[in-house]
């Protein structure tokens, strides 16, 4: 007979790993945005020109946003992998396609503020992030 505790632990690992296994951190986008912010001649970023996957909406979250507020705004279950509610050094950008989170990016604040529009929501047609340096 197998050890019930071992089976339980295995089940937890499998279920935990399945919940967001297809959500990936989009490091290429993070690097592209960082380069554009560092380039003082840039004042805005067109996100759709930097992505290579299908997305309908991208939600931005500012430092200290709680897990509950992220899920409420998304209308979806999404475990924040960056622990944003404890950080002030990044913005979190979460891409949604249909009823599913497909990618996320941690955008370094690097002595600048980024404006994601009035609602903190981007679409492929309305995809401009404004750079405000200080």
N, C-alpha and C positions, 0 to 999 in steps of 0.2 A: 504494500500500500504506500502511495506517495505521501509525502509530508504536506498536510493542508496549508501550513504557513508558507511553504515554498510556492505552492500553486497560487495562493493569494497574492504574494509579492510579484510573481510573474504576470498575473492578470493586471495588477496595478501598473506595471511598467508598460505593458502592451497598450492598455487603454489610455494612459497618459501620453504616450508617444503618438497616438493616432489623432488626437484632438486638433493639432495644428501642424501636422507633419508636412503639409503642402504649402504653408506660409513661410516665405523666405525673406530674410533681410536683404534689401537691395543695395549692396555696397557700391556698385558702380554708380548708381544715382547719387549716393552720399558723396562720393569722390568728385563727381561732376559738379554738384552744387557747391561743394567746398572750393573748387577751383574758380568757379564763377564769382563767388563772394570775395575771394582773394584778389581777383582782377578788378581793380578800382574803376575801370571803365564800364563795368556792367552795373545796371540798376534794376534789372529784372531777369527772371528765369522763366523760360517756357518749358514746363515739366513734360508735356506730351512729346516734345522733340528729344527728350532724354530717356524715354521709356521704350522697352521692347516687348511689352506684353499687353494683353487686353485689360482695360480698366474702365469703369464708368464714373467712379467718384474717388476722390482722395481727400481724406479728412486730416486736418492738422490739429495737433494737441500741443499746448504750451507746457512749460515746466510746471511741475507739481499737480498736474491733472490726475485725478484718482482713477483707479480701475473702474469703479462704478460709473463715473462720468464718461469714460471712453466707451464703455459698452452701451450706455444710454444714447450717446450721440451716434454711434454706429448702427444701433438697433440690432446688433449681432453679438454673440459670445466671442470674445477675443481676449486672450490672456496677454497683457502687455509684457513683452519680453524684456523691455528696457527699464522697468520699474520707474517710470516717469514721475510718479507722485513723490519720489524721494530725490529728484534731480532738478538742477537748474541750468545744466550745460547743453541741453539738446531740445529740439522740437521732435515730435514723433509724427511721421506722415504715414497714414494707413490707407492702402489702395484696396478698393472693393470692386468686384465684378459680379453682377447679379446679387445673390444673397450670401456672398462668400468673400472673406478677406483673402487676397491673393499675394500681396507683398507689403512690406513695411520698410521704412527708412528712418534712421536716427540722424537728424540734421544738426550738426554742431553749430552752436550760436556764434562762436568766434568773433566777439566784439561787434556784432551786428544784430539787428532785429529783422526778421522776415515777416512779411505781411501776406497772408494767404486769402485775402479777400474778406469781405464783411462777415461771412458765415463760417470762415475757416474751412471752406469746401472748394475743391477744384474739380473740374470735369475736363475731358479731352478738348472741349471747345473753349472753356474758360479756365486756362491752366497757368496763369501768370502769378508768380511769386515776386513781390517787390522786395528789394534789398534796401534796408535803412541802416547805414553805418553810423557809429558814434565814435 
